[in-house]
């Protein structure tokens, strides 16, 4: 029985188990969709569950005119818009503070801003795969932190239009129906959204990987970066970092826009103890989970997850996420 007919039958019979099985298969892509809309992995998890609850309550209204997938995306998108109407956009330190110019200066206090969160790569496997390499380009490009940070500058409805049209490839009419607006409104919103994104996105790399994963260049640079950090070899570290390196440290409203400032500040502010670096990946970018064993402690404990952006053979951006919840989301061990 086709999926949509099976869903309609489950509605008629009130078979909750069948209904749940049908919608659950869409969880990975809906979670990614909600993440793109909200910029938060934790919120995306909550919104997918909310989507399934809304779908169950509205199941009698499903007539099979659209696919189950389309129906769930419409519910999820509108649930995200409801959240965005009452919560501030998520940001990175670049959006809320000037670049740090004095590496010897005191660290600022953590702020109350809602911060952008990284997305674990292991949850992307199977979501962005496909037979068309061009589709893979869009999948990777629209999950990187740079894209997510730029999307946060769009008003909620423009954000939804951009994601439905340019990421998911929905027709204008289908997008208009999902958002309960006119097709001209969708076209106008998309034009404005694209203009904002062009202004906000950094220079893109010329090639993307066909499989959506890390390139060999990125893997090599990550290994060199981790080796230099663990050995304390500053010369080797300099060789992998771009001179105009940008670094950000949420939840502190703190960022730097040069390699020199980053290195000098690291010398001054690095916590005392022994470090361990575990390679991982986030948002289809190389990443490292950093653990610290402080003096007198017997275990290495979570410190930050660093997400790196690589361009032209060098690391051009590092974002340090210090929220302990990130380690749990990435299935990283609580201690080493």
N, C-alpha and C positions, 0 to 999 in steps of 0.2 A: 504494500500500500504506500503511495507517495506520502512524503512527510506532511504536506498540508492537509491531505485527506485524513491522515492518521490523527493530526491535531484536532480537526473538526470532529472526528469520531470520539476522541477523548473528551471533548467538550459536551457532546451529546450524552455520553455515558457517565460523565463525572469521574473518569479514571485519572486520579491525580498522579499516580505512578507513571502512566504513559505520558501525561502532559509534562511532568518534570523531566523525564528522559529526553523528550523532544527539545525542550528549551535549554537544558544543561549542555548539550553539544555545542551551543553557541557561546558558552561562557568565555572562552579565551579571547575571541574577537570582540565581544561586547566589553570585556574588561579593558582591552586596549583602546577601544573607542571612547569609553568613559575617561580613561587616563588622558587621552588627547584633549578631550573637552575640559577636564578639570585640573590637569597638571599634578595630580596626586594619586599615587598607587593605592594608598589606604582608602581614599574617597572612592576610587574606581571600584574597589572590592565591595564597598557598601552599596554603591549605586547599581551594580549588577544584581545583587540580591534584591534591592528595591524594584528593579526592572522585572524580575521573575514574579515577585509578589503582585505587582501591578498587572502583569500579564494574566496571572491566575484569576485575579478579581475581574478582569475585563474579558475573560475567555469567551463568554457567550457573544461578544461583539465581533469575534473573529469569523469572517465569512469566507475566507479562502481567496479573496480577490487579490491580495498580495501574498508573498511568500511568508513563511514563519520568520525567516531571517529579517526581511524588511519590516515586518510588524514589530519585532523585538527592537530593532534599531530605532524605530520611531518612538517607542516607549522610552528607551534608554536616553535618547537625545533630549526629549522633553523633561525627563527626570533631571538630567544634568542642567538644563536651563533653569529649572526651579531652584537648584542649589546655587547656581551662579547669581541668581537674582538677589540672594541674601548673604552671600559671602564675598569677601574681597578677592581679587585675582591673586594668583600665586606669582612670586617674584624671585629673582636672584639678586644678590647684593648690588649688581650693576645698576639696578633700577631704583635703589633707595639711598645710595650714598656715593660720594665722590671717591675716586681711586685713592688708596692710601699712598701718601708721598714720603712719609717718614717711617722707615722700618724700625727705628728705635722707639717710636711712640707707643703708648699703652694700647692694649687691645680694647675695642669698644665692648659694651655689654650686649648680650643677646637681646634682640628686639622682638616685638610681638607680631612681626609680619608673618603672613602665610607664605611658606617657602615652596618653590617647585621641588618635586621629589623625583628620584631616579626610578627607572623601571627595570626589573630583573630580566636579563636576556633569556634565561631558561624558560620564561613564560611566553616569550615571543616565538619560540620554536614551534613550527606547525601553524602559526597564525599568518606569517608573512610569506610562507613558501608558495610557489606557483610555477607554472611552466613558462610564463612570459617574463624574460629578463627585465623588460621595461616596468612591469608591475613590481618587481623586486626593488628597482630604483626608488619608486615612490614609497614603498613600504619602509625602506631604510631611512630615506631622507626625512620622512614625516614622523619618525620616532626619536630622532636625535634630540639632545637637550636644546640645541640651537633653535630647532623648529618649535619645540614646546615652549621655550622662553618667548619666542616671537608671537606665537598664537595667543599668549596671555595678554597681549596688547590690543587684541580685538574685542569689541563689544560681544557679549554672549551670542547674539543671533548671527552676527557676521562670522563668528567662530564656528558655529554649527553649519552655516552654509558652506564655508570653506572646506570643512572636514567632509561633509557629505558629498560635495561636488568634486573637489580636487583630490581627496584622499580615497574615498570610497567609490568615486566615479558615478554617483547617482545622476540621472537626468534632472534637468531643471524642474520639470513638472512633478516628479516624484519628491524632490526636495521641498518644493512649495507645499505639496500636500502634507508632508511630514511635519512641517513647521506652521501650517495653517496660514500661509501668506500667498501672495500672488507670484506668478512667474517673473514679471518685471521687478518685483521686490527682491527676489532671489538673485537675478542678474545684476542688479545694482549693488546689492550687498557683497556679492562675489568680487565685483570690480574694485570696490573699496578695500576689501580684505586683502586681495592680491597686492594692491599698492602698498598697504601697510607692511605686508610680509617682505616685499622686495626691499623696503627701507630698513627692516629690522634684521634680516638674515645676514650672517657673515658670508664672506666669499666661499663658494662651494668648491669641493674637490672636483676634478674633471672626470673622474671615473668612480663608479660604485661597484661593489662586488655583486656577482650574479646570485649568490646564495644568501645574501642578506647578513652574513656574519662578518667577522673581522677579516681584514686583508692580512696577508703575510707580513706586509710592512708594519701594520699596526701591532701584530703579535710580536714581531722582532723588537720594535720600539718599546713595547710594554716590558719585555724581558730585560732590555737594557736599562730601562728606568728603574725597575724593581731591584736589579742587581746594584746599580749605583746608589740607590737609597739605602739598601741594607748594609752595604759595605762602607757607606759614608764617603764615597769617592766623589767629591764635588766636581772635579774635572770631567769625569765620565757623565755626571748629571748634566753639566753645562752642554755637553755634546748632543744630548737628546732634547733639550729645551730650546724653543725658539726665543730669540732675543726679546721679542715683543709678547712674551708669554702673559696670558691673563689668568689669574687665579682668584677664586672666590671661596668663601668660607661660611655658608649658612650653617647655623642660625645667627652668626655674627653679621652685622651689616658691614662687611669688610671684604675688599678686593684690591688687587694690585694689577698694574698693567705693564710690568716689565719683569724680566728674569732676574735682574739685579736686586730689585726690591723684594721679590719672593725669596731669593736665597738669603739675603741679609736678615729678613724678618724670621726666616726659619731658624737661623743660627740663634737669634735672640729669644724666640718664643716657643721653641720646641720643648715639649714636656720631657722631664728627666726620666730615663729608663731605657729599656731595650725594646727594639721594634721588630715586628714580623710583618711581611707583606705577602698577601695571598692574591694571586691573579684571578680576576673574574671579568665580567663584561656587563654593561648596562646600556640600554638605549642603543644597542648595536654599536657601542663604542668600547674601547679598552678601559678597564677599571681595575682598581686595587683595593682590597680590604686591608686596612692597617690595624694591627693589634699592638698594644703596648703593655709591657710588664714593668710596672713602676718599682722603684727601690723598695725592697722588703716584701714584695708580693711574690707569689709562687706560680702565678698563671699570667698568660698574655690575654688581655681583655680588649673588647672592641673599642676602637677609637674613632675612625672615620672610614667611609667608603669614598674613594677618589674616582671621578669619572674624567677621562682624558679625551681631548679632541686632537686628532693628528692631521696635519696638512703639510705637503711638500717635504716629507721626511723628518718632521720635527713635531714635538708636542706643543701646540699653540694655546691650549686651554686646559686648566685643571679645576674641577669643582669638587670641594670637600664637603661631604654630607655627614654631619656628626650626629644625626638622630639615631639612637639605638634601634629604633624600629626598622631601619633600613637593613641592618644585619639579619633580622628575622625574615624580612621579605625576600632576601637573597638566599635564604637557606644556608647562611654561614654559621659556623659553630660559635656558641656563646663564649668559649674560651679555647686557647691553644695550649 
